[in-house]
Amino acid sequence: MSDKKPRLIPTGNCWCGCGKEVGLGKFFAAGHDKAAESALIALKWNGSVPEFLHAHGYGPQHSVSHAAVEAGVWTTCEHCDYMGAPASVANHKRKYHSDEK
């Protein structure tokens, strides 16, 4: 059995369903990705992020952040315990650790 995900293609319209046209290669109008995410959590998990995490096997006993790092989709800051997407970690390092080598 394959865990291969389908290749999603931007359509030129925002994927939140608002109908706005978006730029080439984009799925969402600015900020609409988070709105769509919030709407889905509201629809499927009563607006509860803890219920959403629990439904996927995460919580205090199993860190979703650590799982993202272990899967290689997130990284960590070598100066502290901050974790996030590579661009987020780069911004964090510039803001908090720019004087460290």
Secondary structure as UniProt FT lines:
FT   TURN            15..18
FT   TURN            24..25
FT   TURN            30..31
FT   HELIX           32..45
FT   TURN            46..47
FT   HELIX           49..55
FT   TURN            56..57
FT   TURN            60..61
FT   HELIX           64..70
FT   TURN            71..72
FT   STRAND          75..76
FT   TURN            78..79
FT   STRAND          83..84
FT   HELIX           86..96
FT   TURN            98..99
//
